[in-house]
Amino acid sequence: MEEFYTAIGIKREPGSFSVVSQGERFSLYRAEPLLWTILQGRFLKKDEIYPEMYAKCLNGRMEKIGEEEAAYCLRRLSNRRLVIKISAEDSMDAQRKILQRSVVAPTDLAGSLPASSLFRKAFGEPGRVSAHDKTWQKRWEHRERTLLKMLGIFGEVPKYLEAVGGSWEVMPTRFAKYREEFETFDTETFLSTLGRLHRERMIGILAVQEKEVSG
């Protein structure tokens, strides 16, 4: 088992760099915005974080950030629960463990949905697509959009997992219109879809239950 770090919260626009998490708004300073952004939608081991920051500084022609500064910012973000760590076999295992215990929301706080081209970029496969596959892809895209709409209203992932398991009554009554579409998920496809949305930064984690997670 190894320890992986990830960012918690959703970036607030516009204005100075700030993150909304667990109902609070936190302002980020110094190298914190860069560090938080690197970990958004990703799970990195501690010794992978600084090389990522250093590379970002070089590519963006930014002032170099020292390792001590990076470590200080990681501690500050961890203390405020804007970065958390989890023990897991690998990064995918870490993501799955976190998401199963999370409250999530679309990263666009205004509630607008990504354009179709963004969905195709995020979920589509390269190369030529047959007519049958285009129909399947359109259906797939519609399901992802439906899930994003639902997560914009209610983001408690454990409740979604209960619903996938057959306990639909745990969901808000207003979700009745989404039930048929949602029931095309099973646990595996739901978690893999949630993972894709998180990796593509279409959703963010607002809070995580404490079990198996540490700051």
DRENPA-3360 file (N, C-alpha, C; in nm, 2 decimals, always signed):
BEGIN
1 = MEEFYTAI = +0.08/-0.12/+0.00/+0.00/+0.00/+0.00/+0.09/+0.13/+0.00 ~ +0.05/+0.23/-0.07/+0.12/+0.35/-0.08/+0.02/+0.47/-0.05 ~ +0.07/+0.58/-0.02/-0.01/+0.70/+0.01/-0.02/+0.79/-0.11 ~ -0.14/+0.83/-0.14/-0.17/+0.92/-0.25/-0.24/+1.05/-0.20 ~ -0.20/+1.16/-0.27/-0.26/+1.29/-0.23/-0.35/+1.34/-0.35 ~ -0.46/+1.40/-0.31/-0.55/+1.46/-0.41/-0.61/+1.59/-0.35 ~ -0.66/+1.68/-0.44/-0.72/+1.81/-0.40/-0.87/+1.79/-0.37 ~ -0.91/+1.86/-0.27/-1.05/+1.86/-0.23/-1.11/+2.01/-0.25;
9 = GIKREPGS = -1.23/+2.01/-0.30/-1.29/+2.15/-0.32/-1.31/+2.18/-0.47 ~ -1.37/+2.29/-0.49/-1.40/+2.34/-0.63/-1.35/+2.48/-0.64 ~ -1.28/+2.51/-0.74/-1.23/+2.65/-0.76/-1.34/+2.75/-0.78 ~ -1.33/+2.86/-0.71/-1.44/+2.96/-0.72/-1.39/+3.07/-0.82 ~ -1.48/+3.10/-0.91/-1.46/+3.21/-1.01/-1.56/+3.32/-0.99 ~ -1.52/+3.45/-1.03/-1.39/+3.50/-1.06/-1.32/+3.55/-0.93 ~ -1.22/+3.64/-0.95/-1.15/+3.69/-0.84/-1.03/+3.62/-0.81 ~ -0.97/+3.65/-0.69/-0.85/+3.58/-0.64/-0.87/+3.43/-0.63;
17 = FSVVSQGE = -0.77/+3.35/-0.63/-0.78/+3.21/-0.63/-0.83/+3.16/-0.50 ~ -0.95/+3.10/-0.50/-1.01/+3.05/-0.38/-1.08/+2.92/-0.41 ~ -1.10/+2.84/-0.31/-1.16/+2.71/-0.33/-1.28/+2.69/-0.23 ~ -1.39/+2.64/-0.28/-1.50/+2.61/-0.19/-1.50/+2.46/-0.15 ~ -1.51/+2.44/-0.02/-1.50/+2.30/+0.03/-1.58/+2.29/+0.16 ~ -1.67/+2.19/+0.17/-1.75/+2.17/+0.29/-1.82/+2.30/+0.34 ~ -1.87/+2.37/+0.24/-1.95/+2.49/+0.27/-1.87/+2.61/+0.30 ~ -1.74/+2.61/+0.30/-1.66/+2.72/+0.33/-1.58/+2.76/+0.21;
25 = RFSLYRAE = -1.53/+2.89/+0.20/-1.45/+2.94/+0.10/-1.31/+2.97/+0.15 ~ -1.21/+2.91/+0.09/-1.07/+2.93/+0.14/-0.99/+3.00/+0.03 ~ -0.92/+3.10/+0.07/-0.82/+3.17/-0.02/-0.69/+3.10/-0.02 ~ -0.63/+3.09/-0.14/-0.50/+3.02/-0.15/-0.39/+3.12/-0.18 ~ -0.28/+3.10/-0.13/-0.17/+3.20/-0.14/-0.04/+3.13/-0.18 ~ +0.06/+3.21/-0.22/+0.20/+3.17/-0.25/+0.19/+3.06/-0.35 ~ +0.25/+2.94/-0.33/+0.24/+2.83/-0.43/+0.12/+2.74/-0.41 ~ +0.03/+2.77/-0.32/-0.08/+2.69/-0.30/-0.17/+2.67/-0.42;
33 = PLLWTILQ = -0.20/+2.78/-0.50/-0.29/+2.76/-0.62/-0.23/+2.65/-0.71 ~ -0.10/+2.66/-0.74/-0.03/+2.57/-0.83/-0.04/+2.43/-0.78 ~ -0.01/+2.41/-0.65/-0.01/+2.28/-0.59/-0.15/+2.22/-0.59 ~ -0.25/+2.30/-0.55/-0.39/+2.25/-0.55/-0.43/+2.21/-0.69 ~ -0.40/+2.29/-0.79/-0.44/+2.27/-0.93/-0.37/+2.14/-0.98 ~ -0.25/+2.12/-0.95/-0.18/+1.99/-0.99/-0.25/+1.87/-0.94 ~ -0.30/+1.88/-0.82/-0.37/+1.76/-0.75/-0.52/+1.75/-0.78 ~ -0.57/+1.85/-0.85/-0.71/+1.85/-0.89/-0.74/+1.73/-0.98;
41 = GRFLKKDE = -0.83/+1.64/-0.95/-0.87/+1.53/-1.03/-0.76/+1.42/-1.05 ~ -0.65/+1.43/-0.97/-0.54/+1.34/-0.98/-0.50/+1.29/-0.84 ~ -0.43/+1.18/-0.84/-0.38/+1.11/-0.72/-0.23/+1.09/-0.73 ~ -0.15/+1.16/-0.66/+0.00/+1.15/-0.67/+0.06/+1.11/-0.54 ~ +0.17/+1.04/-0.55/+0.25/+1.01/-0.43/+0.33/+1.14/-0.39 ~ +0.37/+1.14/-0.27/+0.43/+1.27/-0.22/+0.56/+1.30/-0.30 ~ +0.63/+1.20/-0.34/+0.76/+1.23/-0.41/+0.73/+1.26/-0.56 ~ +0.61/+1.26/-0.60/+0.57/+1.29/-0.74/+0.53/+1.44/-0.75;
49 = IYPEMYAK = +0.49/+1.50/-0.63/+0.43/+1.63/-0.64/+0.53/+1.74/-0.68 ~ +0.64/+1.74/-0.61/+0.74/+1.85/-0.64/+0.79/+1.85/-0.78 ~ +0.83/+1.73/-0.84/+0.86/+1.74/-0.98/+0.76/+1.79/-1.07 ~ +0.63/+1.76/-1.04/+0.52/+1.82/-1.12/+0.52/+1.97/-1.11 ~ +0.54/+2.02/-0.99/+0.54/+2.17/-0.97/+0.66/+2.23/-1.04 ~ +0.77/+2.17/-1.03/+0.89/+2.22/-1.09/+0.87/+2.23/-1.24 ~ +0.81/+2.12/-1.30/+0.79/+2.12/-1.45/+0.69/+2.22/-1.49 ~ +0.59/+2.25/-1.41/+0.49/+2.35/-1.44/+0.55/+2.49/-1.44;
57 = CLNGRMEK = +0.64/+2.51/-1.35/+0.71/+2.64/-1.34/+0.80/+2.66/-1.46 ~ +0.87/+2.56/-1.51/+0.95/+2.57/-1.62/+0.87/+2.59/-1.75 ~ +0.76/+2.52/-1.77/+0.68/+2.53/-1.89/+0.61/+2.66/-1.89 ~ +0.57/+2.71/-1.77/+0.50/+2.83/-1.77/+0.58/+2.95/-1.75 ~ +0.72/+2.93/-1.75/+0.81/+3.04/-1.73/+0.78/+3.12/-1.60 ~ +0.75/+3.04/-1.50/+0.72/+3.10/-1.37/+0.85/+3.10/-1.28 ~ +0.84/+3.17/-1.18/+0.95/+3.17/-1.08/+0.96/+3.03/-1.02 ~ +1.08/+2.98/-1.00/+1.10/+2.85/-0.95/+1.05/+2.85/-0.80;
65 = IGEEEAAY = +0.99/+2.74/-0.77/+0.94/+2.71/-0.63/+1.03/+2.61/-0.56 ~ +1.09/+2.64/-0.45/+1.17/+2.55/-0.38/+1.10/+2.44/-0.31 ~ +1.17/+2.33/-0.28/+1.11/+2.21/-0.22/+1.05/+2.24/-0.08 ~ +1.12/+2.33/-0.01/+1.07/+2.37/+0.13/+0.94/+2.44/+0.11 ~ +0.93/+2.53/+0.02/+0.81/+2.61/-0.01/+0.70/+2.51/-0.04 ~ +0.73/+2.42/-0.13/+0.62/+2.32/-0.17/+0.58/+2.24/-0.05 ~ +0.67/+2.19/+0.03/+0.63/+2.11/+0.15/+0.55/+2.20/+0.24 ~ +0.58/+2.32/+0.26/+0.51/+2.41/+0.35/+0.36/+2.43/+0.30;
73 = CLRRLSNR = +0.35/+2.45/+0.17/+0.22/+2.47/+0.11/+0.13/+2.34/+0.12 ~ +0.20/+2.23/+0.10/+0.13/+2.10/+0.12/+0.08/+2.08/+0.26 ~ +0.16/+2.12/+0.36/+0.11/+2.11/+0.50/-0.01/+2.20/+0.52 ~ +0.00/+2.33/+0.47/-0.11/+2.42/+0.49/-0.24/+2.37/+0.42 ~ -0.23/+2.32/+0.30/-0.35/+2.27/+0.23/-0.40/+2.15/+0.31 ~ -0.32/+2.06/+0.36/-0.36/+1.94/+0.43/-0.43/+1.98/+0.56 ~ -0.37/+2.08/+0.63/-0.43/+2.12/+0.76/-0.57/+2.18/+0.74 ~ -0.60/+2.24/+0.62/-0.73/+2.29/+0.59/-0.82/+2.19/+0.52;
81 = RLVIKISA = -0.77/+2.07/+0.50/-0.85/+1.97/+0.44/-0.88/+2.00/+0.29 ~ -0.79/+2.08/+0.23/-0.80/+2.11/+0.09/-0.72/+2.01/+0.00 ~ -0.63/+1.94/+0.07/-0.56/+1.82/+0.02/-0.57/+1.71/+0.12 ~ -0.60/+1.59/+0.07/-0.60/+1.48/+0.17/-0.52/+1.36/+0.11 ~ -0.48/+1.27/+0.19/-0.41/+1.15/+0.14/-0.48/+1.03/+0.18 ~ -0.46/+0.92/+0.11/-0.52/+0.80/+0.13/-0.43/+0.68/+0.09 ~ -0.43/+0.58/+0.17/-0.35/+0.46/+0.14/-0.43/+0.37/+0.04 ~ -0.36/+0.33/-0.06/-0.42/+0.25/-0.17/-0.31/+0.17/-0.25;
89 = EDSMDAQR = -0.36/+0.08/-0.33/-0.27/+0.00/-0.41/-0.20/+0.08/-0.52 ~ -0.29/+0.17/-0.58/-0.24/+0.25/-0.69/-0.33/+0.37/-0.70 ~ -0.31/+0.46/-0.80/-0.39/+0.58/-0.81/-0.53/+0.56/-0.84 ~ -0.56/+0.46/-0.92/-0.70/+0.43/-0.95/-0.77/+0.37/-0.83 ~ -0.71/+0.29/-0.75/-0.76/+0.24/-0.63/-0.79/+0.35/-0.53 ~ -0.70/+0.45/-0.53/-0.71/+0.56/-0.44/-0.84/+0.64/-0.48 ~ -0.85/+0.67/-0.61/-0.97/+0.74/-0.66/-1.10/+0.68/-0.62 ~ -1.10/+0.55/-0.65/-1.23/+0.47/-0.62/-1.26/+0.48/-0.47;
97 = KILQRSVV = -1.16/+0.46/-0.38/-1.19/+0.46/-0.24/-1.24/+0.60/-0.19 ~ -1.18/+0.70/-0.25/-1.22/+0.84/-0.21/-1.36/+0.87/-0.26 ~ -1.39/+0.84/-0.39/-1.52/+0.88/-0.45/-1.63/+0.80/-0.38 ~ -1.61/+0.68/-0.34/-1.72/+0.61/-0.27/-1.76/+0.67/-0.14 ~ -1.68/+0.76/-0.09/-1.71/+0.82/+0.04/-1.73/+0.97/+0.03 ~ -1.75/+1.02/-0.09/-1.75/+1.16/-0.12/-1.88/+1.23/-0.14 ~ -1.88/+1.36/-0.12/-1.99/+1.44/-0.17/-1.92/+1.52/-0.28 ~ -1.98/+1.51/-0.40/-1.92/+1.57/-0.52/-2.02/+1.67/-0.58;
105 = APTDLAGS = -1.97/+1.75/-0.67/-2.05/+1.85/-0.74/-1.98/+1.89/-0.87 ~ -2.06/+1.93/-0.97/-2.00/+1.98/-1.10/-1.90/+2.10/-1.07 ~ -1.79/+2.11/-1.14/-1.70/+2.21/-1.11/-1.74/+2.35/-1.16 ~ -1.84/+2.35/-1.25/-1.90/+2.47/-1.30/-2.01/+2.51/-1.20 ~ -1.99/+2.60/-1.11/-2.08/+2.63/-1.00/-2.21/+2.70/-1.05 ~ -2.20/+2.75/-1.18/-2.32/+2.81/-1.24/-2.42/+2.71/-1.29 ~ -2.37/+2.58/-1.29/-2.47/+2.47/-1.33/-2.47/+2.44/-1.48 ~ -2.40/+2.51/-1.56/-2.40/+2.48/-1.71/-2.33/+2.36/-1.74;
113 = LPASSLFR = -2.36/+2.29/-1.84/-2.30/+2.16/-1.88/-2.20/+2.18/-1.99 ~ -2.10/+2.09/-1.99/-2.00/+2.10/-2.10/-2.06/+2.08/-2.23 ~ -2.00/+2.14/-2.33/-2.04/+2.13/-2.47/-2.01/+1.98/-2.52 ~ -2.09/+1.94/-2.62/-2.07/+1.80/-2.67/-1.93/+1.77/-2.71 ~ -1.86/+1.87/-2.77/-1.72/+1.85/-2.81/-1.63/+1.81/-2.70 ~ -1.66/+1.88/-2.58/-1.58/+1.84/-2.46/-1.61/+1.70/-2.41 ~ -1.73/+1.66/-2.42/-1.76/+1.52/-2.38/-1.69/+1.42/-2.48 ~ -1.69/+1.45/-2.61/-1.63/+1.36/-2.70/-1.48/+1.36/-2.67;
121 = KAFGEPGR = -1.42/+1.47/-2.64/-1.28/+1.47/-2.61/-1.25/+1.39/-2.48 ~ -1.34/+1.40/-2.39/-1.32/+1.33/-2.26/-1.34/+1.18/-2.27 ~ -1.45/+1.15/-2.34/-1.49/+1.01/-2.33/-1.48/+0.93/-2.47 ~ -1.46/+1.00/-2.58/-1.46/+0.94/-2.71/-1.33/+0.87/-2.73 ~ -1.33/+0.77/-2.82/-1.21/+0.70/-2.86/-1.16/+0.76/-3.00 ~ -1.03/+0.77/-3.02/-0.98/+0.82/-3.14/-1.01/+0.73/-3.26 ~ -1.00/+0.78/-3.38/-1.01/+0.70/-3.50/-1.15/+0.71/-3.55 ~ -1.18/+0.63/-3.66/-1.31/+0.63/-3.72/-1.41/+0.56/-3.63;
129 = VSAHDKTW = -1.54/+0.61/-3.64/-1.64/+0.56/-3.55/-1.76/+0.52/-3.64 ~ -1.80/+0.39/-3.62/-1.91/+0.34/-3.71/-2.04/+0.40/-3.67 ~ -2.14/+0.38/-3.75/-2.28/+0.44/-3.72/-2.33/+0.38/-3.60 ~ -2.31/+0.25/-3.57/-2.35/+0.18/-3.45/-2.29/+0.24/-3.33 ~ -2.15/+0.27/-3.34/-2.08/+0.32/-3.23/-2.12/+0.47/-3.20 ~ -2.15/+0.54/-3.31/-2.20/+0.68/-3.29/-2.33/+0.68/-3.21 ~ -2.42/+0.59/-3.24/-2.54/+0.58/-3.17/-2.52/+0.55/-3.02 ~ -2.43/+0.45/-3.00/-2.39/+0.42/-2.86/-2.32/+0.54/-2.79;
137 = QKRWEHRE = -2.24/+0.61/-2.86/-2.17/+0.72/-2.81/-2.26/+0.83/-2.77 ~ -2.36/+0.85/-2.85/-2.46/+0.96/-2.82/-2.54/+0.92/-2.70 ~ -2.58/+0.79/-2.68/-2.65/+0.74/-2.57/-2.56/+0.76/-2.44 ~ -2.43/+0.72/-2.46/-2.34/+0.74/-2.35/-2.33/+0.88/-2.30 ~ -2.31/+0.97/-2.40/-2.30/+1.11/-2.37/-2.43/+1.16/-2.29 ~ -2.54/+1.12/-2.34/-2.67/+1.16/-2.27/-2.67/+1.11/-2.13 ~ -2.62/+0.99/-2.10/-2.62/+0.94/-1.97/-2.53/+1.02/-1.88 ~ -2.41/+1.06/-1.93/-2.32/+1.14/-1.85/-2.38/+1.27/-1.82;
145 = RTLLKMLG = -2.44/+1.33/-1.91/-2.51/+1.46/-1.89/-2.62/+1.45/-1.78 ~ -2.69/+1.34/-1.79/-2.80/+1.32/-1.69/-2.73/+1.31/-1.55 ~ -2.62/+1.24/-1.54/-2.56/+1.22/-1.41/-2.50/+1.35/-1.36 ~ -2.45/+1.44/-1.45/-2.40/+1.57/-1.41/-2.51/+1.65/-1.36 ~ -2.63/+1.65/-1.42/-2.74/+1.72/-1.37/-2.78/+1.68/-1.23 ~ -2.78/+1.55/-1.21/-2.82/+1.49/-1.08/-2.72/+1.54/-0.97 ~ -2.59/+1.53/-1.01/-2.49/+1.56/-0.91/-2.49/+1.71/-0.88 ~ -2.54/+1.79/-0.97/-2.56/+1.94/-0.94/-2.66/+1.97/-0.84;
153 = IFGEVPKY = -2.75/+1.87/-0.82/-2.86/+1.89/-0.72/-2.83/+1.81/-0.59 ~ -2.77/+1.70/-0.61/-2.75/+1.61/-0.49/-2.62/+1.53/-0.52 ~ -2.52/+1.55/-0.43/-2.39/+1.49/-0.46/-2.34/+1.39/-0.37 ~ -2.42/+1.32/-0.28/-2.38/+1.22/-0.19/-2.36/+1.09/-0.26 ~ -2.23/+1.06/-0.29/-2.20/+0.94/-0.37/-2.25/+0.81/-0.30 ~ -2.24/+0.80/-0.16/-2.29/+0.67/-0.10/-2.43/+0.65/-0.12 ~ -2.51/+0.75/-0.13/-2.66/+0.74/-0.16/-2.68/+0.69/-0.30 ~ -2.60/+0.74/-0.40/-2.61/+0.69/-0.54/-2.57/+0.54/-0.54;
161 = LEAVGGSW = -2.47/+0.50/-0.47/-2.44/+0.36/-0.47/-2.55/+0.27/-0.41 ~ -2.62/+0.32/-0.31/-2.74/+0.25/-0.26/-2.84/+0.24/-0.36 ~ -2.86/+0.35/-0.44/-2.97/+0.35/-0.54/-2.93/+0.25/-0.66 ~ -2.80/+0.25/-0.69/-2.76/+0.15/-0.79/-2.78/+0.01/-0.75 ~ -2.77/-0.01/-0.61/-2.79/-0.14/-0.56/-2.94/-0.18/-0.54 ~ -3.03/-0.09/-0.58/-3.17/-0.12/-0.58/-3.25/-0.04/-0.48 ~ -3.19/+0.04/-0.40/-3.26/+0.12/-0.30/-3.29/+0.26/-0.35 ~ -3.37/+0.27/-0.45/-3.40/+0.40/-0.51/-3.46/+0.50/-0.42;
169 = EVMPTRFA = -3.53/+0.45/-0.31/-3.60/+0.54/-0.22/-3.51/+0.64/-0.15 ~ -3.38/+0.61/-0.15/-3.28/+0.71/-0.08/-3.26/+0.83/-0.16 ~ -3.30/+0.83/-0.29/-3.28/+0.95/-0.37/-3.39/+1.05/-0.36 ~ -3.36/+1.18/-0.39/-3.46/+1.28/-0.38/-3.58/+1.25/-0.47 ~ -3.70/+1.29/-0.43/-3.82/+1.26/-0.51/-3.81/+1.33/-0.64 ~ -3.75/+1.44/-0.65/-3.74/+1.51/-0.78/-3.66/+1.44/-0.89 ~ -3.59/+1.33/-0.84/-3.51/+1.25/-0.94/-3.59/+1.15/-1.01 ~ -3.72/+1.14/-0.99/-3.81/+1.04/-1.06/-3.79/+1.05/-1.21;
177 = KYREEFET = -3.77/+1.16/-1.27/-3.76/+1.18/-1.41/-3.63/+1.12/-1.46 ~ -3.53/+1.11/-1.37/-3.40/+1.05/-1.41/-3.39/+0.90/-1.39 ~ -3.49/+0.84/-1.33/-3.47/+0.71/-1.28/-3.44/+0.61/-1.39 ~ -3.52/+0.61/-1.50/-3.50/+0.52/-1.61/-3.36/+0.53/-1.66 ~ -3.31/+0.65/-1.68/-3.17/+0.67/-1.73/-3.07/+0.62/-1.63 ~ -3.09/+0.65/-1.51/-2.99/+0.61/-1.40/-2.98/+0.46/-1.38 ~ -3.09/+0.39/-1.40/-3.09/+0.25/-1.38/-3.02/+0.17/-1.49 ~ -2.96/+0.24/-1.59/-2.88/+0.17/-1.68/-2.74/+0.15/-1.63;
185 = FDTETFLS = -2.71/+0.22/-1.51/-2.58/+0.20/-1.44/-2.59/+0.07/-1.36 ~ -2.47/+0.01/-1.34/-2.45/-0.08/-1.23/-2.34/-0.02/-1.15 ~ -2.30/-0.09/-1.04/-2.20/-0.03/-0.95/-2.07/+0.00/-1.02 ~ -2.02/-0.09/-1.11/-1.89/-0.07/-1.18/-1.90/+0.04/-1.28 ~ -2.00/+0.05/-1.36/-2.01/+0.15/-1.46/-2.04/+0.29/-1.39 ~ -2.11/+0.29/-1.28/-2.13/+0.42/-1.21/-2.00/+0.47/-1.16 ~ -1.92/+0.39/-1.09/-1.79/+0.43/-1.03/-1.69/+0.47/-1.14 ~ -1.69/+0.39/-1.25/-1.60/+0.43/-1.36/-1.63/+0.56/-1.43;
193 = TLGRLHRE = -1.76/+0.58/-1.44/-1.81/+0.71/-1.50/-1.78/+0.82/-1.41 ~ -1.80/+0.81/-1.28/-1.77/+0.91/-1.18/-1.62/+0.94/-1.18 ~ -1.54/+0.83/-1.20/-1.39/+0.85/-1.20/-1.35/+0.93/-1.33 ~ -1.41/+0.90/-1.44/-1.38/+0.98/-1.56/-1.42/+1.13/-1.54 ~ -1.53/+1.15/-1.49/-1.58/+1.29/-1.47/-1.48/+1.36/-1.38 ~ -1.43/+1.29/-1.28/-1.33/+1.35/-1.18/-1.20/+1.38/-1.25 ~ -1.15/+1.28/-1.32/-1.02/+1.29/-1.39/-1.02/+1.41/-1.49 ~ -1.14/+1.42/-1.56/-1.15/+1.53/-1.66/-1.19/+1.67/-1.59;
201 = RMIGILAV = -1.20/+1.67/-1.46/-1.22/+1.79/-1.38/-1.36/+1.85/-1.41 ~ -1.46/+1.76/-1.45/-1.59/+1.80/-1.46/-1.67/+1.80/-1.33 ~ -1.62/+1.72/-1.24/-1.67/+1.73/-1.10/-1.56/+1.74/-1.00 ~ -1.59/+1.80/-0.89/-1.49/+1.81/-0.78/-1.54/+1.75/-0.65 ~ -1.45/+1.72/-0.56/-1.49/+1.66/-0.43/-1.51/+1.77/-0.33 ~ -1.63/+1.78/-0.27/-1.66/+1.88/-0.17/-1.63/+1.83/-0.03 ~ -1.64/+1.71/+0.00/-1.62/+1.65/+0.13/-1.60/+1.50/+0.12 ~ -1.53/+1.45/+0.22/-1.50/+1.30/+0.22/-1.53/+1.25/+0.36;
209 = QEKEVSG = -1.59/+1.14/+0.38/-1.61/+1.08/+0.51/-1.48/+1.04/+0.56 ~ -1.46/+1.04/+0.69/-1.33/+1.03/+0.75/-1.27/+0.89/+0.74 ~ -1.36/+0.78/+0.73/-1.31/+0.65/+0.73/-1.20/+0.62/+0.62 ~ -1.09/+0.57/+0.66/-0.98/+0.53/+0.57/-0.91/+0.65/+0.50 ~ -0.95/+0.77/+0.54/-0.89/+0.89/+0.48/-0.82/+0.97/+0.59 ~ -0.71/+1.03/+0.56/-0.63/+1.11/+0.66/-0.59/+1.24/+0.59 ~ -0.56/+1.34/+0.68/-0.52/+1.47/+0.63/-0.37/+1.48/+0.61;
% end
